[in-house]
Amino acid sequence: MAVLGPTDARPLAHQRTLALAVGGAESNVASALAALGHSAAWLGRVGDDPLGRRVLEDLTARGVDVGAVETDPLRPTGVYFKDTGPGGTGTYYYRQGSAAAAMAPGLAELPLLRSARVLHLSGITAALSDSCAQLVDRIVSRRAVPGPVISFDVNYRPALWRHRQAEAAPVLLELARDADVVFVGRDESETLWGTRTAREVRDLLGPGTVLVVKDTVHGATAYDADGGETFVPTPAARVVEPVGAGDAFAAGYLAALLEGRTPENGLRLGHLLAAATLSTREDVPTVLARDTLDRLLALDHATWSALTLSSP
C-alpha cells in the first residue's frame, strides 16, 4: 500500500508536507529478501491509480517480481499514515474497500505460489476482510498450496479488527498453530493469548512448528520443530522509528533458512536487518554488504552480546 509519513519527529497533525513511500508487511519481507540476493515475488492487488502504479514501480525497483499482481479498475489502492510522537509511532489505516481488501481464496490457485520455496503471510492480511481471511485460512490451515514452507507473522494490529483482541486472538492462534514457521512478538502474544514468556508461547502452539518469539530490546528465541531452543540477545541500536522492523527481522530469519544456516545465524541476521530498519524512517532497510553481514554472523557470543550497531 502507499505510506504517507512525516520527515521529522513532529506529530502528523503539525505537518505541512509528507513523504510518500510504499510499505506493507509481506511486500517489506519480499523487498528485504531481494536485497539479500534472493528471488522474491509479491502477490496482491492494487488500484488502477497513481498510488497503485507507485507500489508496482517501487517494488520492481527493489528487485521484487510483481508480475502476478492484480490491478483493480474499481477499488483504490490502500493507504496508511504514520504519526510520530513522544509515545512512539502510530499508524492510521485507510484500507476498507481497497483493492487489497478484495483478495479472495481463488488467488491460492495461481501457479506462482506453487513454485515458491517459502510462502510468507501475515495476520494483517487476515484482518482486511472476510475474503482475505478465507484466503489466508486456505493457504495456511487448509494447505491449498502444496510444496512451499508456510511462514506466518502474527502481526496483530488492533485497529484492523472490528472487535480487537476478542476477535483476533482465536483466529491468529489457529493460523499460528497451522503454519510451518511463526513469528510473534512476546508483547503481542501476551496481549492476544496471555502468554508471558517465549516458553509459554511454545507450549501454547505445541510441537511441530518452528517458532520465533521476539522480545524487543532483550532478544529473540527460536524453537525448532522438535523443541530445541536458541536465544540471541538484541544488539544495541539507534532507534528512529520502529515501523517495519518486525518484517525486516522475519526476512533475515527466512533468508538464513533458505541458505541452510543455523537458527542462531537466522536470529542474528534478523536482528541486523531489524536494526537497519530501526535507524531510518523507511519501512524497508538498507541492507549491509554481504561480507559485513558474514563477519557479524561469525562473531563469538561475548562480542555479539556487546555489539552496538549504527545505521549502514
C-alpha positions as CSV (number, residue, x, y, z in Angstrom):
1,M,0.0,0.0,0.0
2,A,1.0,3.6,-0.1
3,V,2.6,5.1,3.0
4,L,2.4,8.8,3.9
5,G,4.6,9.9,6.8
6,P,6.4,12.8,8.4
7,T,10.0,13.5,7.5
8,D,10.8,14.5,11.1
9,A,9.7,13.8,14.6
10,R,6.8,16.2,14.8
11,P,3.3,14.7,15.0
12,L,1.2,14.2,11.9
13,A,-1.3,17.0,12.9
14,H,1.6,19.5,12.8
15,Q,3.0,18.6,9.4
16,R,2.6,20.6,6.2
17,T,4.3,18.1,3.9
18,L,4.5,14.3,4.0
19,A,6.8,11.8,2.3
20,L,5.2,9.3,0.0
21,A,6.6,5.7,0.2
22,V,5.5,2.1,-0.2
23,G,5.0,-0.4,2.5
24,G,3.1,-3.5,3.7
25,A,4.1,-6.5,5.8
26,E,4.5,-9.1,3.1
27,S,6.0,-6.7,0.5
28,N,8.5,-5.5,3.1
29,V,9.7,-9.0,3.6
30,A,9.9,-9.6,-0.1
31,S,11.9,-6.4,-0.6
32,A,14.4,-7.3,2.2
33,L,14.9,-10.8,0.8
34,A,15.5,-9.4,-2.7
35,A,18.1,-7.0,-1.2
36,L,19.8,-10.1,0.3
37,G,20.1,-11.6,-3.2
38,H,17.1,-14.0,-3.0
39,S,14.4,-14.3,-5.7
40,A,11.3,-12.8,-4.3
41,A,7.8,-12.1,-5.6
42,W,4.9,-10.2,-4.1
43,L,1.3,-11.2,-4.8
44,G,-1.5,-8.8,-4.1
45,R,-4.0,-6.3,-5.5
46,V,-3.6,-2.5,-6.2
47,G,-6.0,0.1,-7.7
48,D,-5.7,1.4,-11.2
49,D,-4.5,4.7,-9.8
50,P,-1.2,6.7,-9.3
51,L,-0.6,5.1,-5.9
52,G,-1.0,1.6,-7.3
53,R,1.5,2.4,-10.1
54,R,3.8,3.7,-7.4
55,V,3.6,0.5,-5.5
56,L,4.4,-1.6,-8.5
57,E,7.3,0.7,-9.6
58,D,8.9,0.8,-6.2
59,L,8.7,-3.0,-5.7
60,T,10.1,-3.6,-9.2
61,A,13.0,-1.2,-8.4
62,R,13.7,-3.2,-5.3
63,G,14.0,-6.4,-7.3
64,V,10.7,-7.9,-6.4
65,D,8.6,-9.7,-9.0
66,V,5.2,-8.1,-9.3
67,G,4.1,-10.0,-12.5
68,A,1.2,-11.7,-10.8
69,V,-0.2,-8.6,-9.0
70,E,-3.8,-7.8,-10.0
71,T,-4.9,-4.2,-10.8
72,D,-8.5,-3.4,-9.8
73,P,-10.2,-0.8,-12.1
74,L,-12.9,0.0,-9.4
75,R,-11.3,-0.1,-6.0
76,P,-8.5,2.2,-4.8
77,T,-5.0,1.4,-3.5
78,G,-4.9,1.2,0.3
79,V,-3.1,3.9,2.3
80,Y,-1.7,4.3,5.7
81,F,-0.4,7.3,7.6
82,K,2.4,7.4,10.2
83,D,2.1,9.7,13.2
84,T,5.3,10.2,15.2
85,G,5.2,11.4,18.8
86,P,6.8,11.1,22.2
87,G,4.9,7.8,22.8
88,G,6.2,6.2,19.6
89,T,4.9,6.0,16.0
90,G,1.2,5.5,15.5
91,T,-0.3,4.1,12.3
92,Y,-3.7,5.0,10.7
93,Y,-5.0,2.7,8.1
94,Y,-7.4,3.5,5.2
95,R,-7.9,0.1,3.6
96,Q,-11.6,-0.6,3.9
97,G,-13.0,-1.1,0.4
98,S,-9.4,-1.1,-1.1
99,A,-8.2,-3.3,-3.9
100,A,-6.3,-5.4,-1.5
101,A,-9.3,-6.0,0.7
102,A,-11.0,-7.7,-2.3
103,M,-8.4,-10.5,-2.4
104,A,-10.2,-13.8,-2.4
105,P,-9.5,-17.6,-1.9
106,G,-9.1,-18.1,-5.6
107,L,-5.7,-16.4,-5.5
108,A,-4.3,-19.5,-3.9
109,E,-4.7,-21.3,-7.3
110,L,-2.1,-19.1,-9.0
111,P,0.9,-21.2,-10.3
112,L,3.4,-18.7,-8.9
113,L,2.7,-19.8,-5.4
114,R,3.5,-23.5,-6.1
115,S,6.9,-22.6,-7.4
116,A,8.0,-20.9,-4.2
117,R,10.3,-22.4,-1.5
118,V,8.7,-20.2,1.2
119,L,5.3,-18.6,1.2
120,H,5.0,-15.7,3.7
121,L,1.7,-14.3,5.0
122,S,0.7,-12.2,8.0
123,G,-2.2,-11.6,10.4
124,I,-2.6,-8.1,8.8
125,T,-3.9,-9.7,5.6
126,A,-6.3,-11.9,7.6
127,A,-7.8,-8.8,9.1
128,L,-8.6,-6.8,5.9
129,S,-11.9,-8.5,5.0
130,D,-13.8,-11.8,5.2
131,S,-12.5,-12.8,1.8
132,C,-8.9,-12.1,2.8
133,A,-9.3,-14.1,5.9
134,Q,-10.6,-17.0,3.8
135,L,-7.6,-16.7,1.5
136,V,-5.1,-16.8,4.4
137,D,-7.0,-19.7,6.0
138,R,-7.0,-21.6,2.7
139,I,-3.2,-21.3,2.4
140,V,-2.1,-21.7,6.0
141,S,-4.7,-24.1,7.5
142,R,-6.1,-25.9,4.6
143,R,-2.8,-26.2,2.7
144,A,-4.2,-25.3,-0.6
145,V,-0.7,-24.6,-1.9
146,P,1.4,-27.8,-1.7
147,G,5.2,-27.5,-1.6
148,P,6.3,-24.2,0.0
149,V,7.2,-23.8,3.6
150,I,4.3,-21.7,5.1
151,S,5.7,-18.7,7.1
152,F,3.2,-16.7,9.2
153,D,3.9,-13.5,11.1
154,V,1.1,-12.9,13.7
155,N,1.4,-9.1,13.2
156,Y,-1.6,-8.1,15.4
157,R,-2.9,-4.7,14.5
158,P,-5.9,-3.8,16.8
159,A,-7.2,-1.1,14.5
160,L,-7.8,-3.6,11.7
161,W,-10.0,-5.9,13.8
162,R,-13.6,-4.9,14.5
163,H,-13.7,-6.4,18.0
164,R,-10.0,-6.1,18.7
165,Q,-8.4,-8.8,20.8
166,A,-11.6,-10.9,21.3
167,E,-12.0,-11.4,17.6
168,A,-8.3,-11.6,16.7
169,A,-7.0,-14.0,19.3
170,P,-8.6,-17.3,18.2
171,V,-8.1,-16.6,14.5
172,L,-4.4,-15.8,14.8
173,L,-3.8,-18.7,17.2
174,E,-5.3,-21.2,14.8
175,L,-3.2,-19.8,11.9
176,A,0.0,-19.8,14.1
177,R,-0.6,-23.4,15.1
178,D,-1.1,-24.4,11.4
179,A,1.9,-22.7,9.9
180,D,5.4,-24.2,9.5
181,V,7.3,-21.1,10.7
182,V,5.8,-18.5,13.0
183,F,7.0,-15.0,14.1
184,V,5.4,-13.3,17.0
185,G,6.4,-10.5,19.5
186,R,6.4,-11.5,23.1
187,D,4.3,-8.4,23.9
188,E,1.7,-9.1,21.3
189,S,1.4,-12.8,22.3
190,E,0.7,-11.6,25.9
191,T,-2.0,-9.2,24.6
192,L,-3.6,-11.9,22.5
193,W,-3.2,-15.0,24.5
194,G,-2.0,-14.1,27.9
195,T,1.4,-15.8,27.5
196,R,4.2,-14.1,29.4
197,T,7.3,-15.9,28.2
198,A,8.7,-17.4,25.0
199,R,8.3,-20.8,26.5
200,E,4.7,-20.2,27.3
201,V,4.1,-19.3,23.6
202,R,5.9,-22.5,22.6
203,D,3.7,-24.6,24.9
204,L,0.5,-22.8,23.6
205,L,1.3,-23.5,19.9
206,G,2.5,-27.1,20.6
207,P,5.2,-29.1,18.8
208,G,5.9,-29.3,15.1
209,T,6.2,-25.6,14.3
210,V,9.3,-23.5,14.0
211,L,8.6,-20.6,16.3
212,V,10.4,-17.3,16.7
213,V,9.5,-15.1,19.6
214,K,10.9,-11.5,19.5
215,D,11.3,-9.6,22.8
216,T,12.3,-6.1,21.7
217,V,15.5,-4.9,23.4
218,H,16.1,-8.3,25.2
219,G,16.5,-10.7,22.4
220,A,14.8,-13.3,20.3
221,T,14.2,-17.0,20.9
222,A,13.8,-19.7,18.2
223,Y,12.3,-23.1,18.8
224,D,12.8,-25.8,16.2
225,A,10.0,-28.3,15.3
226,D,11.4,-30.8,17.9
227,G,11.5,-28.2,20.7
228,G,15.2,-27.2,20.5
229,E,15.7,-23.7,21.8
230,T,18.1,-20.9,20.7
231,F,18.3,-17.4,22.2
232,V,20.2,-14.5,20.7
233,P,20.3,-11.1,22.5
234,T,19.3,-7.9,20.7
235,P,22.4,-5.7,19.9
236,A,22.2,-2.1,20.9
237,A,21.0,0.1,18.1
238,R,19.8,3.6,17.3
239,V,16.0,3.9,17.1
240,V,14.5,6.5,14.8
241,E,11.2,4.6,14.1
242,P,10.1,1.0,14.7
243,V,7.7,0.5,11.8
244,G,8.9,-2.3,9.5
245,A,11.5,-3.7,12.0
246,G,9.5,-6.9,12.5
247,D,9.2,-7.5,8.8
248,A,12.9,-7.0,8.4
249,F,13.6,-9.5,11.2
250,A,11.4,-12.1,9.5
251,A,13.2,-11.5,6.2
252,G,16.5,-12.1,7.9
253,Y,15.5,-15.3,9.6
254,L,13.9,-16.6,6.4
255,A,17.0,-15.7,4.3
256,A,19.1,-17.8,6.7
257,L,16.6,-20.7,6.4
258,L,16.8,-20.5,2.6
259,E,20.6,-20.5,2.9
260,G,20.7,-23.5,5.2
261,R,22.2,-21.5,8.1
262,T,21.7,-22.3,11.8
263,P,18.9,-20.9,13.9
264,E,21.4,-18.7,15.7
265,N,22.5,-17.2,12.3
266,G,18.9,-16.7,11.5
267,L,18.2,-14.8,14.7
268,R,21.4,-12.7,14.2
269,L,20.5,-11.9,10.6
270,G,17.0,-10.9,11.8
271,H,18.5,-8.6,14.4
272,L,20.8,-7.0,11.9
273,L,18.1,-6.2,9.4
274,A,15.7,-5.0,12.1
275,A,18.4,-2.7,13.5
276,A,18.9,-1.2,10.0
277,T,15.2,-0.5,9.8
278,L,15.0,1.0,13.2
279,S,17.7,3.5,12.3
280,T,15.5,5.1,9.5
281,R,12.0,6.3,8.8
282,E,11.8,3.9,5.9
283,D,9.8,0.6,6.2
284,V,12.5,-1.4,4.3
285,P,16.1,-1.4,5.4
286,T,19.3,-0.6,3.5
287,V,21.0,-3.9,3.8
288,L,24.6,-4.2,4.8
289,A,27.1,-5.6,2.4
290,R,27.3,-9.4,2.5
291,D,30.9,-9.5,3.7
292,T,29.9,-7.3,6.6
293,L,26.9,-9.4,7.4
294,D,29.0,-12.6,7.3
295,R,31.6,-11.0,9.7
296,L,28.9,-10.1,12.2
297,L,27.3,-13.5,11.9
298,A,30.6,-15.1,12.8
299,L,31.2,-13.1,16.0
300,D,31.6,-15.1,19.2
301,H,28.8,-14.9,21.8
302,A,30.6,-12.3,24.0
303,T,31.4,-10.0,21.2
304,W,27.9,-10.2,19.7
305,S,26.4,-9.5,23.1
306,A,28.4,-6.3,23.5
307,L,27.7,-5.2,19.9
308,T,26.4,-1.7,19.2
309,L,25.0,-1.2,15.7
310,S,24.9,2.1,13.8
311,S,23.0,2.9,10.6
312,P,24.5,1.4,7.4
